[in-house]
Amino acid sequence: MQISDHLHFLKIPFQVPISPELQLERFVNLFLIYGEKSIVLVDSGVAGAEARICEYLAVTGRRPEEIRLLILTHSHPDHLGGAAAICRLTGCKVAAHPAERNWIEDTDRQAAERPVPGFSKLVAGPVRVDRLLADGERVLVDELVLEVLHTPGHSPGSLSLHLPGERVLICGDALPLPGDLPIFTDWAASVASLARLRGVPGVEVLLSSWDRPRAGAEVDSVLADGVAWLDRLKNLVGAATGQANATDPLALCRTLVAKLGLPPAAVNPLVAKSLAACL
Ligand SMILES: [Zn+2]
């Protein structure tokens, strides 16, 4: 889907195998920034997403070799999974924040330290980070300018990208969706990042990995909803920690998942860790 003059949006559905009987249906959004001669891909989806990306390029009259840079908003499987194949197909360079480098370049380490179910199916392999991106840097896509914002909280090195010429802000997983699985490593950093994103001037369209594109007044309201959701989680966790199961993160997770009306698959170590990060 074309969002603005130079920006395209691609939704990649996938499944996370929680157990032999239980598949968690998820999706991730990728973004293609079309310059005159070159293309920047923002996130690579899960393993296999390269077929959808190439198909989309063909439909829009562009070629895979035009992708010169893959920017990973962070290292998680649904953003990194297709990177190895994309790099092979296009010869593109990879850019990411320094805090995500280890898990991008060593996927076995990521799988051991953050064991997402089905990791080896979701991630085709590691890639080398060619360019480290820090807050405030600018990336040029031919005539287009991308401003890099470091927006940690969901992960330590999460990046957002502002395209002032397109009036678009890409925020990756920095925006939590109320009612969806809470996944973050640092509650306070998440809240601060959302405040920062709300302050970016002139944004007409907000693109996140987990939501449909938001435009106009919705841009600020979904960011405000994200903060309200984080506040609600913190309050619930605070209220529950006085209770008997407070020392067992998974038991606490089970209680809160029921209270929040989240699906049973939300009772897992990643969500338990996020809820513990509210404290
Ligand atoms: Zn993520």
Residues whose N, C-alpha, C, O or C-beta is under 5 A from the ligand:
A	BS01	ZN	H76 D173
